[in-house]
Amino acid sequence: MGVMAQARAEREDLLELLERLTDEQWRAPSLCAGWTVRDVVAHVLSYEDLGPRALAARFARGRFLVGRTNAVGLADDAGRTPAELVERLRQHLTPAGLTAGMGGAIALTDGLIHQQDIRRPLGLPRAVPADRLVPALRTALFGPVLRGVLRARDVRLVATDIDWSFGRGPEVHGTGEALLMAVAGRTAVAGELSGPGADRLTRRLG
């Protein structure tokens, strides 16, 4: 399965999850500081319809800072209800616009991380398909936004459930999903990391 197909499959899994959430769950906090589940979903879809000019305009409004630009997109979609967001996702299962970049790797990585941002606080774990984790880990490490390689410098990441490792230095052990979330800076997975390099990596989260 190609990366774009994996990104679509990830969004199909997200759609299945969202269709069964209660109103209370939509309002619940996510792992993204200050964002509810609804906010995370709105963010995942906030770049889909932007052409080059609209995308440039949004980045200009956000002063070309990723966090500010994401906040602009979130504000633009503030009025969308959960039902509207579910329908919007249904119409955009195949990534478009910015998220289609890198052959769909941006959408796959962003979608996978954010789905876990939703699932973990809600107590709705899942087994992430291994074939999606490997390209997502690569993109999280070297993609232009997360730049996770800076967090993972001077340690060796070793997955305990899939055949994957990266880096040099004292080892950090964890599931592929936990390592992905750590590379993305999520402090919630700190307790799931072990090995002589775990403390070093944990200090760089958040």
N, C-alpha and C positions, 0 to 999 in steps of 0.2 A: 504494500500500500504506500503510495506517495505521500509526501508531507501535506499537500493540500487536502487529500482525502482524509488523512489523519485529523487535520484541523476541523473538517466538516464532522467527522465522527465525534470529536470532542464536543462540538457545539450540539450535536444531537443528544449526547449524554447530558449536557447541561440543560437542554430543553426538557428532557424527561424529568430531571430533578425539579426544575422550576414549576412545572405543571402541577406538582403535588404539594407545593409549599403553602402553608397557611398565611393569612394576613399578618399574624404575629411574627412568623418566621421571616417574612419580607422586611419587617421593621427591625429585626434583630441586628446587633453589631456584627460586623465581619472582622477578619484579621487585618483589614486595611484601616488604619487609625482614622476615626471620625466618620467612616463610611458604614452605612447599613448594607444589608444584602441587596436591597433595591438599588442603592448607589453603585455597588459593584457591577450589577447586571447592566445598568445604564452606561457605565464606563466601558464595559466590554464592547458595546455596540455603538459607542459615540463617534467613531471615526468612519463608519461603514459607507456613508453617503457623501463623503467629502471628496470632491475633485481637487486637483492641484491648487487652484486659486483659493478655494474655501479652506483647504488645509493650511495654506500659508497664512491666510487671514486669522485662523484660530491660533496658530503659533504666535503670530504678532500680538494678538490680544493677551496671550499668556506670557508675553515678553521673552519668548523663545526658551522658557524654562519648562521642563516636562511636567513638574507638579502643578504649576500655575495653568499650563495648557489643559491638563486633565481636569482641573477645577472649572475652567471655562466650559468645557464640554459637558461636565456634570450639571452646571447651572443652566445650560441651554436645554437639557433634558429633564429639568426638575419637575415639570408638570406631567410627565408620563406616568401612568398607573402601572402596577404590576401586570395587569392583563395586557396593556398596550406593549409593554416590554417583551412579554412572552410572544405576542404576535410579531413584533419586530424581529425577534430572534428567529422565529419560524421562517420569516421571509429572507433571512440572511444567514442561513446555515452554511452556505459556501461563502467564505470571507471575501470581502471586496475592499477597495480603497487601500488605506495604509496597512490594515491588518493582513492583506494578501501579499505583502512584501516578503522577500526572501522565500518565495515559493510557497507561502502559507505558513512558514515557520514562526512568524510573529504572532499570527492568530492562534496557532497551536500552543505556543508557550504561554502567551497572555491568557488564553482560555483555560489552560490546564491549571496554572497557578491560581487564577481567580476562582475557578470552581472549588479548589481546596480552601481558598479564603472564605468561601461560603460554607462548605461542608463541615469543616473542623469546628467552628463555634456552635453549629447546629447539632453536632454529634451524629453526623451522617457520613461516616467514612465509606470509602470504596477502594477497590484494588485498581490502581491506575495501570492501564495496559503498558507493558514494558516497551513495546515498539514505539509508543508515544513519548515515553520518558527520555529515551536516548537523544532524539533530536531536540527535545525541549531543554535538556540539560546543556547541550551544546550551544543553543541559542541564548539561554540565560547567562552562560559564561561569556560569550563573545558578541552578543547582540549590542546594538548601539545605545539601548536605554538602560538595561539592568547592569551591564558591565560587571557581572558577578565574578569575573576572573580577579578583580581587585579584592573582593572579600576572600576569595579562595587562595590568595597568594601565600606561598611558603607553607602550604599544607597539601596533603594528598587525600583526595576524596575517594572513598572506596564504598561502593554500594553493596549491601548485604543480601539483596534479593534479585539483582540482575547483574549481568556481566559487564560492569562499567567501572572505570576508575579514571582519575585525572589528577595531575599535578605532582609536585615533589615536596617532601618534607614529612613531618609527623602526620600519621594517618588519622583521618576522621571517618568513622564508620556510621552508617545509617542506611535506611531504605532509600531507594532511588527517589521516592517522593520527598522524604525528609531532606535529603541533600539538595534537591531542586528548590524546596522552600527556603532552605538556609541560604543557598546562592542568591535567591531573590530577596534576602534580608529579613525573613519572617522570624521573629524571636520566639514564636510559639513552638517551634520545633527544637529548641535548644536542648530540652530534656531527652530528645530522641537520638542525640548524637553521642558517640563514644569514641574512645581512642585517645592517644597522646596529643593529638592536635585539636581536639574538640573545644577546649577552653579558648584557644587562640581564635578559632573561627567564631565561636559564640560571642566574643567581645566585639566582633565586627557586624553583628546583626542589628537590625533596627534602622 
